[in-house]
Amino acid sequence: MSGYKPYSDNELIALLREGDHTAYTEIYSRYYYLMFVFAYKKLRDEDLAKDFVQELFTRLWLRRDDILENGNLAQYLYISIRSRMLNFFVHQKVESKYIVELKNYSSETSAKHSDYLIREKQLADYIEKQIQKLPTKMREVFLLSRYKLLSNREIAEKLDTTESNVSHHINNAVKILKTKLNAMLFFLFI
């Protein structure tokens, strides 16, 4: 049993901010059930409520420095979990709309879909040709960034150059490609 039971929330917060695991455990013991009941009432799903509470306490530990020492811990926890649940509900709503849109899209005629695929292929080919026309170093940096998904630092190390040089090459490549693509789209829609 924790010797921190008689400590106030403010004392526990101060200890938590210092990285005290026992203070964290005491906070968890005090508030887990309350947060679970709160989440369950809103979500009506036990497993999901447990996930939200677990995430709440994980974030509490990771963001312990952000908690005000003289703040209201219960209020902080309630607001945090409520905010995460609201984001979840918004995401669910967006996801539902996306699914409806996806179903509507899939119900369109296959001929229209084939036409889009052909145009998409032509556009991809055009972009690929424009990438191949970029100066050698710029093209190499751009491909490492966009196709290999390397960070500027990784590219700089790989090519033995500076991060600012990598960033400069990427920015210039994007500007060139954007200009050529805009010109192509302009003529396409005339």
N, C-alpha and C positions, 0 to 999 in steps of 0.2 A: 504494500500500500504506500502511496506517495506521502511524503512528509509535507507536501505543498497544499494539502487540503484546506488548511486554515487561511491561506494566502488570498488576498483580494485579487480581482481581475486585473487591476492596475499593476499590482506587484508581479503577477504572472506575465503580463505584457512586457514589463521591464526585463524580466529574466528571459523571456522568449526572444526579445530583441538582441540579447547577448548570446543567443544560440543554445540556451539551456533546454536539453531534451526532456528533462523531467517536468519542466514548466509546460512544455508543449503537450506532454502526455496528460497532465492534469487538466489543461484546457480541453483536450480531446474528450476526456472522461466526463467533464462537466457539461459539454455542449453537444456531444455526438447525438444523443437520443433526441434532444430538442430540435436539432437541425434535421434529423431524419424524419421526425413527425411532421415538421413544417413542409419539408420537400414532398413527403408522401401525400399529404393533403392536397397539394397542388398538382402532382404528377399522376397520382393513382397507379403507380407502378413501383413495387417494392425494390426491384433490382435497379431501376433507373434512379430512384431516390437514394439508394445506397451509393451509387456511382457519383451522384452530385455531391453528397456529403463527403465522400472520400476525396473528390477533387477539391472541395472547399478546404479541407484540412491540409491537403498537399500544398495548395496555393498559399494557405496561411503560413506554412513553414517557409516556403520559398520567398514570400514577400513580407517576412516578419519585420524587416527594417522600415516598411512603409506604414506600419500601424502606429498611430499616435499613442504615446505613453500614457496619457491621461484620458484616452478615448474610452468609449463605451464598447467593450468587447462583444457583448451580446448583439448590440445594434450593428456593429461591423460585420459580424458573422451573418446575421439575418439579411442585411443589405447585399452582402456578397453573394449569398446563395440565391436570393431573389433575382438579382441581376443576371446571374448565369442561367436561371430558369427562364427568365423573360427572353434572353437571347436564344435559348433553345426553342421556345415557342415561336419566335419570329422565324428562326431557321426552318422549323417544321412547316410553317405557313408558306415560306418561299419554296421549300422542297415540294410541297403539295402542288403549288402552282406550276412548278417546273415539270412535274410528272404529268399534269394535265396538258401542258403545252407539248410535251414529248409525245403523248398519245395522239394529240391533234396532228402533230407533224408527221407521225408515222402513218396516219390514215390518209395522207395526201397521195395523189397518184404516183405510181412508180416512174412514169415518163417525166414528170416534173422533177422528181428526185434524181433521175438519171441526168437530166440537163444540168442540175446543180453540181453533180459529181464531175461532169465533164468540165464545167467552168472552173470548179475548184482545182482540178488536175491541171488545167491550162494556166491558172493563176500560180499554182505551185511551181510549175515548170518555168514560168516567166521569172518568178522570184529567184529560183535556183540559177537561172542564166545570169541574172543581175548580180547575184552573189559571186559567181565565177568571174565576173568582169571587174570586181573590186581589186585594188592593188594587193599584191601577194601577202604582205605582212598584215594588212587590215583584214583581208579575207580569213587568214589563219586565226587571228584573234577573235573575229566575229564567230567563226565556226566553233571554236573552243568554248566561247561564251554561250552561244545559243543552242548548239547541237550536243555538245559534251557537258553542258551545264556547269562549267567550272567557274569559280569565283574569280574576280579580278586578281586577287592575290595568287591563286593557283596558276592562273595564266601567266602572270608576271614571273613567277618562279620557273615555270616550264620553259618560257621563252627568254629567260634571263634579261628581263626589262623591268621597268617600274610600273607600279599600279596606275599611276596617272597617265602613263603612255598607253597602257591597256585601255583605260577608260576613254582616252582621246580617240583611239582607233575604233572602239565600239560606237561612240557617239557619232563619229564621222560616217561610219558604215550605215548606221540607222538613218542618218540624214540623207545620204545618197539613195538608199533603198526607198525611203519614204517619198522622195522627190520623183524617182522613176515610177514608183507604183501609183502615185497620184496622177502623173501624166498619163499612164496607161489607162487608169480608170476614167479619166476625163474623156479620152478618145473613145473608150468603150461605151460611154453613156451618151455621146453626141449623136 
